[in-house]
Structure formats: C-alpha cells, structure tokens
Amino acid sequence: MAKRKAKTKVNLSVGRGEKRSVKQGAGLTAKGRRKYNRKTGSNLKAPVTGKVKKGSKAAGRRKSFCARSKGWTGERGKAARRRWKC
C-alpha cells in the first residue's frame, strides 16, 4: 500500500482588525477576507448587505447564506444574519 502524505495545517486564525465586532454585524473585514483567501486559495466575497434585484446572483447568494445559517444561535451568528438581512 502507498503511504499517504500528511496534510499540512494552515493557521487560519484571524488577528487584529480582521474580524468585525458583534455591534458591526460580525463576520470578517475586507482585510480578513484577503488574508483568508491568500492563505487558502479561496474566494470569499463580501456579504450581500444592500438592496438586490429579485432573481439576481446577489439575491441567490443571500438566500443561500440565510438557508445555511438558519441554525446559528450564537451572538456572532445572529449578528451576521442581521447584517445579511436574513
């Protein structure tokens, strides 16, 4: 049998100025998203917080986020859902 390579762990902790406070609506700041995307090769986007046209791509993102985050009952989760207007 072939040996498996051990996965390298990437430190994804966020530092100062990279997380929004609960009062600001939780989630990551632009700086935090850039850092996360750089480290992981992801493509995190900013939250959909404004008015959106029905059926648009942004409306779909909001609907999807709201569905996924329905069970978030913590303080930060509730704040994030408020920010996304769920």
PDB file of N, CA, C and O in Angstrom:
ATOM      1  N   MET A   1       0.828  -1.187   0.000  1.00  0.00           N
ATOM      2  CA  MET A   1       0.000   0.000   0.000  1.00  0.00           C
ATOM      3  C   MET A   1       0.870   1.247   0.000  1.00  0.00           C
ATOM      4  O   MET A   1       1.927   1.280   0.630  1.00  0.00           O
ATOM      5  N   ALA A   2       0.418   2.267  -0.709  1.00  0.00           N
ATOM      6  CA  ALA A   2       1.156   3.520  -0.768  1.00  0.00           C
ATOM      7  C   ALA A   2       0.895   4.328   0.503  1.00  0.00           C
ATOM      8  O   ALA A   2      -0.211   4.327   1.044  1.00  0.00           O
ATOM      9  N   LYS A   3       1.928   5.007   0.959  1.00  0.00           N
ATOM     10  CA  LYS A   3       1.778   5.848   2.148  1.00  0.00           C
ATOM     11  C   LYS A   3       1.107   7.161   1.774  1.00  0.00           C
ATOM     12  O   LYS A   3       1.370   7.738   0.719  1.00  0.00           O
ATOM     13  N   ARG A   4       0.252   7.607   2.648  1.00  0.00           N
ATOM     14  CA  ARG A   4      -0.407   8.895   2.435  1.00  0.00           C
ATOM     15  C   ARG A   4       0.458  10.008   2.999  1.00  0.00           C
ATOM     16  O   ARG A   4       1.120   9.848   4.025  1.00  0.00           O
ATOM     17  N   LYS A   5       0.439  11.131   2.313  1.00  0.00           N
ATOM     18  CA  LYS A   5       1.159  12.294   2.810  1.00  0.00           C
ATOM     19  C   LYS A   5       0.315  12.961   3.895  1.00  0.00           C
ATOM     20  O   LYS A   5      -0.908  13.052   3.783  1.00  0.00           O
ATOM     21  N   ALA A   6       0.973  13.413   4.918  1.00  0.00           N
ATOM     22  CA  ALA A   6       0.261  14.111   5.991  1.00  0.00           C
ATOM     23  C   ALA A   6      -0.157  15.483   5.481  1.00  0.00           C
ATOM     24  O   ALA A   6       0.620  16.179   4.826  1.00  0.00           O
ATOM     25  N   LYS A   7      -1.386  15.862   5.786  1.00  0.00           N
ATOM     26  CA  LYS A   7      -1.867  17.181   5.391  1.00  0.00           C
ATOM     27  C   LYS A   7      -1.191  18.237   6.251  1.00  0.00           C
ATOM     28  O   LYS A   7      -1.057  18.069   7.463  1.00  0.00           O
ATOM     29  N   THR A   8      -0.775  19.306   5.632  1.00  0.00           N
ATOM     30  CA  THR A   8      -0.178  20.398   6.397  1.00  0.00           C
ATOM     31  C   THR A   8      -1.296  21.296   6.889  1.00  0.00           C
ATOM     32  O   THR A   8      -2.207  21.642   6.136  1.00  0.00           O
ATOM     33  N   LYS A   9      -1.221  21.669   8.147  1.00  0.00           N
ATOM     34  CA  LYS A   9      -2.238  22.531   8.720  1.00  0.00           C
ATOM     35  C   LYS A   9      -1.880  23.983   8.427  1.00  0.00           C
ATOM     36  O   LYS A   9      -0.725  24.391   8.557  1.00  0.00           O
ATOM     37  N   VAL A  10      -2.872  24.742   8.035  1.00  0.00           N
ATOM     38  CA  VAL A  10      -2.702  26.162   7.784  1.00  0.00           C
ATOM     39  C   VAL A  10      -3.337  26.897   8.950  1.00  0.00           C
ATOM     40  O   VAL A  10      -4.491  26.641   9.294  1.00  0.00           O
ATOM     41  N   ASN A  11      -2.597  27.802   9.556  1.00  0.00           N
ATOM     42  CA  ASN A  11      -3.136  28.575  10.668  1.00  0.00           C
ATOM     43  C   ASN A  11      -4.108  29.606  10.105  1.00  0.00           C
ATOM     44  O   ASN A  11      -3.689  30.559   9.447  1.00  0.00           O
ATOM     45  N   LEU A  12      -5.398  29.422  10.357  1.00  0.00           N
ATOM     46  CA  LEU A  12      -6.415  30.308   9.814  1.00  0.00           C
ATOM     47  C   LEU A  12      -6.945  31.297  10.838  1.00  0.00           C
ATOM     48  O   LEU A  12      -7.981  31.924  10.617  1.00  0.00           O
ATOM     49  N   SER A  13      -6.252  31.441  11.942  1.00  0.00           N
ATOM     50  CA  SER A  13      -6.728  32.376  12.956  1.00  0.00           C
ATOM     51  C   SER A  13      -6.639  33.792  12.407  1.00  0.00           C
ATOM     52  O   SER A  13      -5.742  34.124  11.632  1.00  0.00           O
ATOM     53  N   VAL A  14      -7.573  34.599  12.820  1.00  0.00           N
ATOM     54  CA  VAL A  14      -7.594  35.980  12.349  1.00  0.00           C
ATOM     55  C   VAL A  14      -7.078  36.888  13.445  1.00  0.00           C
ATOM     56  O   VAL A  14      -7.322  36.656  14.629  1.00  0.00           O
ATOM     57  N   GLY A  15      -6.376  37.905  13.047  1.00  0.00           N
ATOM     58  CA  GLY A  15      -5.750  38.810  14.004  1.00  0.00           C
ATOM     59  C   GLY A  15      -6.498  40.117  14.144  1.00  0.00           C
ATOM     60  O   GLY A  15      -7.675  40.228  13.798  1.00  0.00           O
ATOM     61  N   ARG A  16      -5.800  41.085  14.650  1.00  0.00           N
ATOM     62  CA  ARG A  16      -6.358  42.409  14.910  1.00  0.00           C
ATOM     63  C   ARG A  16      -6.849  43.074  13.615  1.00  0.00           C
ATOM     64  O   ARG A  16      -6.142  43.102  12.607  1.00  0.00           O
ATOM     65  N   GLY A  17      -8.057  43.599  13.667  1.00  0.00           N
ATOM     66  CA  GLY A  17      -8.613  44.323  12.535  1.00  0.00           C
ATOM     67  C   GLY A  17      -9.135  43.435  11.424  1.00  0.00           C
ATOM     68  O   GLY A  17      -9.428  43.926  10.334  1.00  0.00           O
ATOM     69  N   GLU A  18      -9.261  42.128  11.673  1.00  0.00           N
ATOM     70  CA  GLU A  18      -9.698  41.227  10.626  1.00  0.00           C
ATOM     71  C   GLU A  18     -11.083  40.643  10.881  1.00  0.00           C
ATOM     72  O   GLU A  18     -11.643  39.954  10.029  1.00  0.00           O
ATOM     73  N   LYS A  19     -11.622  40.921  12.049  1.00  0.00           N
ATOM     74  CA  LYS A  19     -12.956  40.445  12.417  1.00  0.00           C
ATOM     75  C   LYS A  19     -13.806  41.645  12.787  1.00  0.00           C
ATOM     76  O   LYS A  19     -13.327  42.558  13.458  1.00  0.00           O
ATOM     77  N   ARG A  20     -15.045  41.657  12.365  1.00  0.00           N
ATOM     78  CA  ARG A  20     -15.966  42.712  12.778  1.00  0.00           C
ATOM     79  C   ARG A  20     -16.499  42.392  14.166  1.00  0.00           C
ATOM     80  O   ARG A  20     -16.665  41.224  14.520  1.00  0.00           O
ATOM     81  N   SER A  21     -16.761  43.412  14.935  1.00  0.00           N
ATOM     82  CA  SER A  21     -17.354  43.195  16.248  1.00  0.00           C
ATOM     83  C   SER A  21     -18.825  42.817  16.058  1.00  0.00           C
ATOM     84  O   SER A  21     -19.375  42.958  14.966  1.00  0.00           O
ATOM     85  N   VAL A  22     -19.443  42.341  17.118  1.00  0.00           N
ATOM     86  CA  VAL A  22     -20.857  41.974  17.053  1.00  0.00           C
ATOM     87  C   VAL A  22     -21.691  43.216  16.743  1.00  0.00           C
ATOM     88  O   VAL A  22     -22.673  43.130  16.005  1.00  0.00           O
ATOM     89  N   LYS A  23     -21.315  44.364  17.294  1.00  0.00           N
ATOM     90  CA  LYS A  23     -22.045  45.609  17.027  1.00  0.00           C
ATOM     91  C   LYS A  23     -21.986  45.973  15.545  1.00  0.00           C
ATOM     92  O   LYS A  23     -22.933  46.538  14.998  1.00  0.00           O
ATOM     93  N   GLN A  24     -20.866  45.646  14.901  1.00  0.00           N
ATOM     94  CA  GLN A  24     -20.699  45.957  13.478  1.00  0.00           C
ATOM     95  C   GLN A  24     -21.349  44.908  12.587  1.00  0.00           C
ATOM     96  O   GLN A  24     -21.409  45.086  11.371  1.00  0.00           O
ATOM     97  N   GLY A  25     -21.826  43.838  13.161  1.00  0.00           N
ATOM     98  CA  GLY A  25     -22.503  42.812  12.378  1.00  0.00           C
ATOM     99  C   GLY A  25     -21.703  41.548  12.185  1.00  0.00           C
ATOM    100  O   GLY A  25     -22.030  40.741  11.315  1.00  0.00           O
ATOM    101  N   ALA A  26     -20.655  41.353  12.979  1.00  0.00           N
ATOM    102  CA  ALA A  26     -19.835  40.138  12.952  1.00  0.00           C
ATOM    103  C   ALA A  26     -19.224  39.906  11.567  1.00  0.00           C
ATOM    104  O   ALA A  26     -19.250  40.805  10.726  1.00  0.00           O
ATOM    105  N   GLY A  27     -18.680  38.720  11.322  1.00  0.00           N
ATOM    106  CA  GLY A  27     -18.056  38.399  10.042  1.00  0.00           C
ATOM    107  C   GLY A  27     -16.648  38.942   9.931  1.00  0.00           C
ATOM    108  O   GLY A  27     -16.095  39.463  10.899  1.00  0.00           O
ATOM    109  N   LEU A  28     -16.075  38.821   8.760  1.00  0.00           N
ATOM    110  CA  LEU A  28     -14.712  39.280   8.509  1.00  0.00           C
ATOM    111  C   LEU A  28     -14.716  40.643   7.825  1.00  0.00           C
ATOM    112  O   LEU A  28     -15.656  40.995   7.112  1.00  0.00           O
ATOM    113  N   THR A  29     -13.656  41.396   8.053  1.00  0.00           N
ATOM    114  CA  THR A  29     -13.464  42.653   7.342  1.00  0.00           C
ATOM    115  C   THR A  29     -12.838  42.337   5.990  1.00  0.00           C
ATOM    116  O   THR A  29     -12.510  41.184   5.711  1.00  0.00           O
ATOM    117  N   ALA A  30     -12.673  43.348   5.157  1.00  0.00           N
ATOM    118  CA  ALA A  30     -12.032  43.153   3.850  1.00  0.00           C
ATOM    119  C   ALA A  30     -10.610  42.632   4.053  1.00  0.00           C
ATOM    120  O   ALA A  30     -10.152  41.759   3.314  1.00  0.00           O
ATOM    121  N   LYS A  31      -9.918  43.165   5.048  1.00  0.00           N
ATOM    122  CA  LYS A  31      -8.556  42.716   5.360  1.00  0.00           C
ATOM    123  C   LYS A  31      -8.552  41.237   5.747  1.00  0.00           C
ATOM    124  O   LYS A  31      -7.679  40.481   5.320  1.00  0.00           O
ATOM    125  N   GLY A  32      -9.522  40.833   6.549  1.00  0.00           N
ATOM    126  CA  GLY A  32      -9.630  39.443   6.986  1.00  0.00           C
ATOM    127  C   GLY A  32      -9.928  38.505   5.828  1.00  0.00           C
ATOM    128  O   GLY A  32      -9.385  37.402   5.761  1.00  0.00           O
ATOM    129  N   ARG A  33     -10.798  38.943   4.909  1.00  0.00           N
ATOM    130  CA  ARG A  33     -11.118  38.122   3.730  1.00  0.00           C
ATOM    131  C   ARG A  33      -9.904  37.968   2.835  1.00  0.00           C
ATOM    132  O   ARG A  33      -9.646  36.878   2.325  1.00  0.00           O
ATOM    133  N   ARG A  34      -9.147  39.056   2.635  1.00  0.00           N
ATOM    134  CA  ARG A  34      -7.928  38.984   1.808  1.00  0.00           C
ATOM    135  C   ARG A  34      -6.929  38.005   2.404  1.00  0.00           C
ATOM    136  O   ARG A  34      -6.345  37.191   1.689  1.00  0.00           O
ATOM    137  N   LYS A  35      -6.733  38.087   3.721  1.00  0.00           N
ATOM    138  CA  LYS A  35      -5.783  37.197   4.394  1.00  0.00           C
ATOM    139  C   LYS A  35      -6.210  35.740   4.254  1.00  0.00           C
ATOM    140  O   LYS A  35      -5.388  34.880   3.938  1.00  0.00           O
ATOM    141  N   TYR A  36      -7.484  35.460   4.487  1.00  0.00           N
ATOM    142  CA  TYR A  36      -8.005  34.090   4.391  1.00  0.00           C
ATOM    143  C   TYR A  36      -7.872  33.565   2.961  1.00  0.00           C
ATOM    144  O   TYR A  36      -7.444  32.430   2.748  1.00  0.00           O
ATOM    145  N   ASN A  37      -8.237  34.390   1.991  1.00  0.00           N
ATOM    146  CA  ASN A  37      -8.161  33.974   0.592  1.00  0.00           C
ATOM    147  C   ASN A  37      -6.717  33.691   0.175  1.00  0.00           C
ATOM    148  O   ASN A  37      -6.454  32.743  -0.564  1.00  0.00           O
ATOM    149  N   ARG A  38      -5.796  34.507   0.645  1.00  0.00           N
ATOM    150  CA  ARG A  38      -4.377  34.316   0.323  1.00  0.00           C
ATOM    151  C   ARG A  38      -3.864  33.002   0.889  1.00  0.00           C
ATOM    152  O   ARG A  38      -3.148  32.262   0.214  1.00  0.00           O
ATOM    153  N   LYS A  39      -4.237  32.715   2.138  1.00  0.00           N
ATOM    154  CA  LYS A  39      -3.740  31.509   2.810  1.00  0.00           C
ATOM    155  C   LYS A  39      -4.334  30.228   2.254  1.00  0.00           C
ATOM    156  O   LYS A  39      -3.653  29.204   2.195  1.00  0.00           O
ATOM    157  N   THR A  40      -5.595  30.271   1.845  1.00  0.00           N
ATOM    158  CA  THR A  40      -6.277  29.036   1.466  1.00  0.00           C
ATOM    159  C   THR A  40      -6.558  28.905  -0.021  1.00  0.00           C
ATOM    160  O   THR A  40      -6.950  27.832  -0.480  1.00  0.00           O
ATOM    161  N   GLY A  41      -6.367  29.965  -0.774  1.00  0.00           N
ATOM    162  CA  GLY A  41      -6.701  29.925  -2.193  1.00  0.00           C
ATOM    163  C   GLY A  41      -8.205  29.996  -2.429  1.00  0.00           C
ATOM    164  O   GLY A  41      -8.684  29.684  -3.519  1.00  0.00           O
ATOM    165  N   SER A  42      -8.942  30.406  -1.410  1.00  0.00           N
ATOM    166  CA  SER A  42     -10.398  30.520  -1.506  1.00  0.00           C
ATOM    167  C   SER A  42     -10.784  31.785  -2.256  1.00  0.00           C
ATOM    168  O   SER A  42      -9.927  32.509  -2.762  1.00  0.00           O
ATOM    169  N   ASN A  43     -12.069  32.038  -2.319  1.00  0.00           N
ATOM    170  CA  ASN A  43     -12.571  33.252  -2.951  1.00  0.00           C
ATOM    171  C   ASN A  43     -13.740  33.791  -2.136  1.00  0.00           C
ATOM    172  O   ASN A  43     -14.850  33.927  -2.650  1.00  0.00           O
ATOM    173  N   LEU A  44     -13.488  34.100  -0.856  1.00  0.00           N
ATOM    174  CA  LEU A  44     -14.551  34.656  -0.016  1.00  0.00           C
ATOM    175  C   LEU A  44     -14.933  36.024  -0.551  1.00  0.00           C
ATOM    176  O   LEU A  44     -14.068  36.816  -0.926  1.00  0.00           O
ATOM    177  N   LYS A  45     -16.210  36.295  -0.584  1.00  0.00           N
ATOM    178  CA  LYS A  45     -16.709  37.579  -1.063  1.00  0.00           C
ATOM    179  C   LYS A  45     -17.348  38.334   0.095  1.00  0.00           C
ATOM    180  O   LYS A  45     -17.655  37.760   1.139  1.00  0.00           O
ATOM    181  N   ALA A  46     -17.539  39.619  -0.110  1.00  0.00           N
ATOM    182  CA  ALA A  46     -18.195  40.457   0.894  1.00  0.00           C
ATOM    183  C   ALA A  46     -19.657  40.040   1.022  1.00  0.00           C
ATOM    184  O   ALA A  46     -20.231  39.513   0.069  1.00  0.00           O
ATOM    185  N   PRO A  47     -20.268  40.268   2.188  1.00  0.00           N
ATOM    186  CA  PRO A  47     -21.674  39.906   2.358  1.00  0.00           C
ATOM    187  C   PRO A  47     -22.585  40.764   1.490  1.00  0.00           C
ATOM    188  O   PRO A  47     -22.231  41.882   1.115  1.00  0.00           O
ATOM    189  N   VAL A  48     -23.739  40.239   1.181  1.00  0.00           N
ATOM    190  CA  VAL A  48     -24.747  40.971   0.412  1.00  0.00           C
ATOM    191  C   VAL A  48     -25.579  41.723   1.439  1.00  0.00           C
ATOM    192  O   VAL A  48     -26.429  41.135   2.107  1.00  0.00           O
ATOM    193  N   THR A  49     -25.332  43.030   1.565  1.00  0.00           N
ATOM    194  CA  THR A  49     -25.993  43.790   2.620  1.00  0.00           C
ATOM    195  C   THR A  49     -26.990  44.819   2.096  1.00  0.00           C
ATOM    196  O   THR A  49     -27.830  45.294   2.859  1.00  0.00           O
ATOM    197  N   GLY A  50     -26.919  45.169   0.836  1.00  0.00           N
ATOM    198  CA  GLY A  50     -27.804  46.197   0.299  1.00  0.00           C
ATOM    199  C   GLY A  50     -29.043  45.613  -0.348  1.00  0.00           C
ATOM    200  O   GLY A  50     -29.325  44.420  -0.234  1.00  0.00           O
ATOM    201  N   LYS A  51     -29.777  46.478  -1.029  1.00  0.00           N
ATOM    202  CA  LYS A  51     -30.950  46.031  -1.764  1.00  0.00           C
ATOM    203  C   LYS A  51     -30.480  45.315  -3.023  1.00  0.00           C
ATOM    204  O   LYS A  51     -29.525  45.738  -3.675  1.00  0.00           O
ATOM    205  N   VAL A  52     -31.158  44.238  -3.349  1.00  0.00           N
ATOM    206  CA  VAL A  52     -30.784  43.473  -4.536  1.00  0.00           C
ATOM    207  C   VAL A  52     -32.011  43.227  -5.407  1.00  0.00           C
ATOM    208  O   VAL A  52     -33.141  43.155  -4.926  1.00  0.00           O
ATOM    209  N   LYS A  53     -31.747  43.102  -6.697  1.00  0.00           N
ATOM    210  CA  LYS A  53     -32.814  42.825  -7.642  1.00  0.00           C
ATOM    211  C   LYS A  53     -33.233  41.371  -7.502  1.00  0.00           C
ATOM    212  O   LYS A  53     -32.383  40.484  -7.425  1.00  0.00           O
ATOM    213  N   LYS A  54     -34.516  41.123  -7.469  1.00  0.00           N
ATOM    214  CA  LYS A  54     -35.052  39.775  -7.322  1.00  0.00           C
ATOM    215  C   LYS A  54     -34.523  38.886  -8.460  1.00  0.00           C
ATOM    216  O   LYS A  54     -34.562  39.268  -9.630  1.00  0.00           O
ATOM    217  N   GLY A  55     -34.036  37.714  -8.100  1.00  0.00           N
ATOM    218  CA  GLY A  55     -33.534  36.783  -9.095  1.00  0.00           C
ATOM    219  C   GLY A  55     -32.091  37.007  -9.517  1.00  0.00           C
ATOM    220  O   GLY A  55     -31.560  36.249 -10.329  1.00  0.00           O
ATOM    221  N   SER A  56     -31.446  38.042  -8.974  1.00  0.00           N
ATOM    222  CA  SER A  56     -30.052  38.324  -9.340  1.00  0.00           C
ATOM    223  C   SER A  56     -29.109  37.353  -8.629  1.00  0.00           C
ATOM    224  O   SER A  56     -29.519  36.613  -7.735  1.00  0.00           O
ATOM    225  N   LYS A  57     -27.849  37.368  -9.037  1.00  0.00           N
ATOM    226  CA  LYS A  57     -26.842  36.499  -8.435  1.00  0.00           C
ATOM    227  C   LYS A  57     -26.683  36.824  -6.946  1.00  0.00           C
ATOM    228  O   LYS A  57     -26.543  35.926  -6.117  1.00  0.00           O
ATOM    229  N   ALA A  58     -26.707  38.125  -6.621  1.00  0.00           N
ATOM    230  CA  ALA A  58     -26.573  38.546  -5.224  1.00  0.00           C
ATOM    231  C   ALA A  58     -27.758  38.055  -4.397  1.00  0.00           C
ATOM    232  O   ALA A  58     -27.588  37.637  -3.252  1.00  0.00           O
ATOM    233  N   ALA A  59     -28.940  38.103  -4.970  1.00  0.00           N
ATOM    234  CA  ALA A  59     -30.131  37.624  -4.256  1.00  0.00           C
ATOM    235  C   ALA A  59     -30.013  36.128  -3.980  1.00  0.00           C
ATOM    236  O   ALA A  59     -30.424  35.653  -2.921  1.00  0.00           O
ATOM    237  N   GLY A  60     -29.461  35.400  -4.917  1.00  0.00           N
ATOM    238  CA  GLY A  60     -29.248  33.963  -4.736  1.00  0.00           C
ATOM    239  C   GLY A  60     -28.239  33.673  -3.647  1.00  0.00           C
ATOM    240  O   GLY A  60     -28.415  32.747  -2.856  1.00  0.00           O
ATOM    241  N   ARG A  61     -27.157  34.483  -3.606  1.00  0.00           N
ATOM    242  CA  ARG A  61     -26.154  34.318  -2.551  1.00  0.00           C
ATOM    243  C   ARG A  61     -26.760  34.561  -1.184  1.00  0.00           C
ATOM    244  O   ARG A  61     -26.503  33.819  -0.236  1.00  0.00           O
ATOM    245  N   ARG A  62     -27.578  35.622  -1.089  1.00  0.00           N
ATOM    246  CA  ARG A  62     -28.213  35.938   0.193  1.00  0.00           C
ATOM    247  C   ARG A  62     -29.146  34.812   0.619  1.00  0.00           C
ATOM    248  O   ARG A  62     -29.120  34.382   1.773  1.00  0.00           O
ATOM    249  N   LYS A  63     -29.955  34.341  -0.295  1.00  0.00           N
ATOM    250  CA  LYS A  63     -30.906  33.278   0.011  1.00  0.00           C
ATOM    251  C   LYS A  63     -30.172  32.024   0.477  1.00  0.00           C
ATOM    252  O   LYS A  63     -30.593  31.368   1.430  1.00  0.00           O
ATOM    253  N   SER A  64     -29.076  31.697  -0.196  1.00  0.00           N
ATOM    254  CA  SER A  64     -28.280  30.527   0.153  1.00  0.00           C
ATOM    255  C   SER A  64     -27.647  30.689   1.539  1.00  0.00           C
ATOM    256  O   SER A  64     -27.678  29.763   2.350  1.00  0.00           O
ATOM    257  N   PHE A  65     -27.075  31.864   1.806  1.00  0.00           N
ATOM    258  CA  PHE A  65     -26.462  32.118   3.110  1.00  0.00           C
ATOM    259  C   PHE A  65     -27.499  32.004   4.218  1.00  0.00           C
ATOM    260  O   PHE A  65     -27.258  31.370   5.246  1.00  0.00           O
ATOM    261  N   CYS A  66     -28.640  32.618   4.002  1.00  0.00           N
ATOM    262  CA  CYS A  66     -29.685  32.612   5.025  1.00  0.00           C
ATOM    263  C   CYS A  66     -30.167  31.194   5.315  1.00  0.00           C
ATOM    264  O   CYS A  66     -30.446  30.850   6.463  1.00  0.00           O
ATOM    265  N   ALA A  67     -30.263  30.383   4.280  1.00  0.00           N
ATOM    266  CA  ALA A  67     -30.685  28.996   4.472  1.00  0.00           C
ATOM    267  C   ALA A  67     -29.638  28.213   5.255  1.00  0.00           C
ATOM    268  O   ALA A  67     -29.981  27.447   6.156  1.00  0.00           O
ATOM    269  N   ARG A  68     -28.344  28.402   4.911  1.00  0.00           N
ATOM    270  CA  ARG A  68     -27.265  27.671   5.587  1.00  0.00           C
ATOM    271  C   ARG A  68     -27.101  28.090   7.041  1.00  0.00           C
ATOM    272  O   ARG A  68     -26.736  27.279   7.892  1.00  0.00           O
ATOM    273  N   SER A  69     -27.372  29.354   7.319  1.00  0.00           N
ATOM    274  CA  SER A  69     -27.081  29.880   8.653  1.00  0.00           C
ATOM    275  C   SER A  69     -28.298  29.912   9.574  1.00  0.00           C
ATOM    276  O   SER A  69     -28.248  30.518  10.644  1.00  0.00           O
ATOM    277  N   LYS A  70     -29.369  29.277   9.176  1.00  0.00           N
ATOM    278  CA  LYS A  70     -30.608  29.288   9.969  1.00  0.00           C
ATOM    279  C   LYS A  70     -30.402  28.814  11.406  1.00  0.00           C
ATOM    280  O   LYS A  70     -31.042  29.330  12.322  1.00  0.00           O
ATOM    281  N   GLY A  71     -29.531  27.854  11.608  1.00  0.00           N
ATOM    282  CA  GLY A  71     -29.331  27.291  12.934  1.00  0.00           C
ATOM    283  C   GLY A  71     -28.322  28.035  13.795  1.00  0.00           C
ATOM    284  O   GLY A  71     -28.035  27.603  14.911  1.00  0.00           O
ATOM    285  N   TRP A  72     -27.779  29.140  13.305  1.00  0.00           N
ATOM    286  CA  TRP A  72     -26.784  29.873  14.080  1.00  0.00           C
ATOM    287  C   TRP A  72     -27.484  30.622  15.208  1.00  0.00           C
ATOM    288  O   TRP A  72     -28.225  31.575  14.965  1.00  0.00           O
ATOM    289  N   THR A  73     -27.248  30.190  16.435  1.00  0.00           N
ATOM    290  CA  THR A  73     -27.945  30.794  17.563  1.00  0.00           C
ATOM    291  C   THR A  73     -27.029  31.616  18.453  1.00  0.00           C
ATOM    292  O   THR A  73     -27.496  32.273  19.384  1.00  0.00           O
ATOM    293  N   GLY A  74     -25.737  31.589  18.180  1.00  0.00           N
ATOM    294  CA  GLY A  74     -24.782  32.356  18.980  1.00  0.00           C
ATOM    295  C   GLY A  74     -24.869  33.839  18.677  1.00  0.00           C
ATOM    296  O   GLY A  74     -25.493  34.257  17.702  1.00  0.00           O
ATOM    297  N   GLU A  75     -24.235  34.623  19.526  1.00  0.00           N
ATOM    298  CA  GLU A  75     -24.264  36.079  19.403  1.00  0.00           C
ATOM    299  C   GLU A  75     -23.712  36.543  18.051  1.00  0.00           C
ATOM    300  O   GLU A  75     -24.327  37.375  17.383  1.00  0.00           O
ATOM    301  N   ARG A  76     -22.549  36.005  17.647  1.00  0.00           N
ATOM    302  CA  ARG A  76     -21.922  36.405  16.385  1.00  0.00           C
ATOM    303  C   ARG A  76     -22.748  35.951  15.174  1.00  0.00           C
ATOM    304  O   ARG A  76     -22.867  36.674  14.186  1.00  0.00           O
ATOM    305  N   GLY A  77     -23.311  34.754  15.266  1.00  0.00           N
ATOM    306  CA  GLY A  77     -24.124  34.241  14.176  1.00  0.00           C
ATOM    307  C   GLY A  77     -25.372  35.078  13.946  1.00  0.00           C
ATOM    308  O   GLY A  77     -25.733  35.381  12.809  1.00  0.00           O
ATOM    309  N   LYS A  78     -26.018  35.442  15.032  1.00  0.00           N
ATOM    310  CA  LYS A  78     -27.216  36.277  14.933  1.00  0.00           C
ATOM    311  C   LYS A  78     -26.873  37.637  14.340  1.00  0.00           C
ATOM    312  O   LYS A  78     -27.623  38.173  13.524  1.00  0.00           O
ATOM    313  N   ALA A  79     -25.727  38.196  14.757  1.00  0.00           N
ATOM    314  CA  ALA A  79     -25.296  39.497  14.241  1.00  0.00           C
ATOM    315  C   ALA A  79     -25.011  39.409  12.746  1.00  0.00           C
ATOM    316  O   ALA A  79     -25.367  40.313  11.989  1.00  0.00           O
ATOM    317  N   ALA A  80     -24.371  38.324  12.322  1.00  0.00           N
ATOM    318  CA  ALA A  80     -24.061  38.143  10.900  1.00  0.00           C
ATOM    319  C   ALA A  80     -25.352  38.021  10.088  1.00  0.00           C
ATOM    320  O   ALA A  80     -25.468  38.597   9.006  1.00  0.00           O
ATOM    321  N   ARG A  81     -26.310  37.277  10.611  1.00  0.00           N
ATOM    322  CA  ARG A  81     -27.588  37.116   9.911  1.00  0.00           C
ATOM    323  C   ARG A  81     -28.325  38.452   9.805  1.00  0.00           C
ATOM    324  O   ARG A  81     -28.961  38.724   8.787  1.00  0.00           O
ATOM    325  N   ARG A  82     -28.248  39.275  10.828  1.00  0.00           N
ATOM    326  CA  ARG A  82     -28.870  40.609  10.774  1.00  0.00           C
ATOM    327  C   ARG A  82     -28.204  41.443   9.676  1.00  0.00           C
ATOM    328  O   ARG A  82     -28.877  42.144   8.920  1.00  0.00           O
ATOM    329  N   ARG A  83     -26.872  41.356   9.602  1.00  0.00           N
ATOM    330  CA  ARG A  83     -26.119  42.130   8.618  1.00  0.00           C
ATOM    331  C   ARG A  83     -26.492  41.728   7.192  1.00  0.00           C
ATOM    332  O   ARG A  83     -26.579  42.574   6.302  1.00  0.00           O
ATOM    333  N   TRP A  84     -26.711  40.440   6.987  1.00  0.00           N
ATOM    334  CA  TRP A  84     -27.097  39.929   5.662  1.00  0.00           C
ATOM    335  C   TRP A  84     -28.579  40.153   5.394  1.00  0.00           C
ATOM    336  O   TRP A  84     -29.058  39.871   4.296  1.00  0.00           O
ATOM    337  N   LYS A  85     -29.310  40.656   6.386  1.00  0.00           N
ATOM    338  CA  LYS A  85     -30.769  40.894   6.296  1.00  0.00           C
ATOM    339  C   LYS A  85     -31.537  39.607   6.064  1.00  0.00           C
ATOM    340  O   LYS A  85     -32.388  39.524   5.179  1.00  0.00           O
ATOM    341  N   CYS A  86     -31.220  38.591   6.883  1.00  0.00           N
ATOM    342  CA  CYS A  86     -31.927  37.313   6.795  1.00  0.00           C
ATOM    343  C   CYS A  86     -33.229  37.391   7.572  1.00  0.00           C
ATOM    344  O   CYS A  86     -33.977  36.415   7.624  1.00  0.00           O
TER     345      CYS A  86
END
